[in-house]
Amino acid sequence: METTEKSARKSFVVMINLIGWMVLISASALGIIHFHECPVQSNLPIYLTVIGAGGLLSMLFMYLKNTMDDCLLARFCSVFILILCVFIVCWFFAGTYWIYSIYPPSYDVTNTTNHCHRTLYLFAFWFNNLCVLCISTLLVFFAELVAKCLQAREMAYCPYSKFPVGAAILTTGGAIVTGCNVENASYGLTVCAERTAIQRAVAEGNRRFTAIAVTCDVKDSFVGPCGACRQVLMEFGTEWDVYLIKPDGSYKKTSLRDLLPLAFTPAHLENN
C-alpha cells in the first residue's frame, strides 16, 4: 500500500515538473518567435523570453542542488536560486504591468504600430493570471497553516515545563490537522505537539502529508522539532516542508530531510 502511494506521489511530482518545463519552454519560444510582433508593447516578447528562461534556469539549479550534499557548491546554488527567484518575482510584476497596460490589445496586423500577436498576448495574459491564482491559493493555505499552528500552541497542556508548543500539519488533500504538547506528572509520558498532530491525523485516516508548521514561545530564534518527533514524521515521507514559526508569525522554511539527514525510514525495512 505504502509503495503504491509513493509511486503515485512520484508520478504526480514528475507530471507537475513536466508541465512546468513545457509551459516555461513555450513562454521562451513564443517570445523569441514573435519578438517583433507586438509593437504596441515591445517589452511583452522580452518578458516571456526572460521569465521562461529564468524559470528553466531556477528549476535546473534546484535539481542540481538536490543531488548534492551540504557543500560549498550546494550553498552557492542556494544563493543563486534565491537571487534568481527575487529577480523573477520583480520581473513578473513588471510583466503584469505590461500585459494590462494594453488590455485589450488590437490583433489587427494591418495596424502596423498598434497591434500585438494574438497567441503571444493571450499566452502571456493567461500565464500571469494562472500564476497569480496558484500563488494566491498557496498563500491562503500557508496563512491558515500558520494561524492554526499558533492557535494550537494556546491549547498546550504544559504545567511543568511552562513551554507551550503548537503544530499544524497540511495533508495532501488540503486538510489541516493540529496538535499541542500534553505533559504528564510522569515526565516520560509527555507527548510533543508534533506527535500529537501526526497521531491525530493518522487516526482521521490521513497518510500523506506535505508540510508541518511548528511554533513555541521562543522569540529570538527559530526552534525545530526534537529528534524523536523528526523520526516520527519521517515515517510518513522525507520530503516534508517544515516551517518554524516565531510567536510574531515570522518563519523559516526547511525540510524534514535537512532536519534529519541519513534517517532510518520504512524503505530500509522494505529493502531488508
Number of C-alpha atoms within 10 A of each C-alpha: 6 12 10 9 12 14 12 12 14 12 12 12 12 12 12 12 13 12 12 16 16 13 17 22 19 16 24 22 18 21 27 15 12 16 19 16 20 25 17 18 20 14 18 27 28 19 22 29 22 20 22 24 17 19 20 19 14 20 16 12 17 16 12 13 19 11 10 13 11 11 10 10 13 18 14 13 20 16 12 15 19 13 12 16 15 12 13 18 12 11 17 19 12 14 22 18 12 18 21 11 12 15 10 10 19 15 15 12 14 8 12 12 12 16 19 28 20 15 12 21 24 14 17 21 17 11 16 17 13 11 12 14 11 12 12 12 12 12 12 11 16 16 13 15 25 26 14 20 29 27 19 24 25 13 15 21 18 16 12 10 9 11 15 23 28 29 33 33 28 23 17 14 10 11 14 20 24 26 29 30 24 18 21 14 9 7 10 8 10 14 16 22 28 28 21 20 23 25 15 15 23 13 10 10 8 16 16 19 22 17 20 27 28 30 30 24 18 14 13 8 12 18 17 19 22 11 11 12 17 19 19 15 21 19 14 19 18 20 14 21 19 23 26 23 27 21 15 9 13 12 18 14 11 14 15 22 17 15 17 15 10 8 16 12 16 13 12 9 8 8 6 5
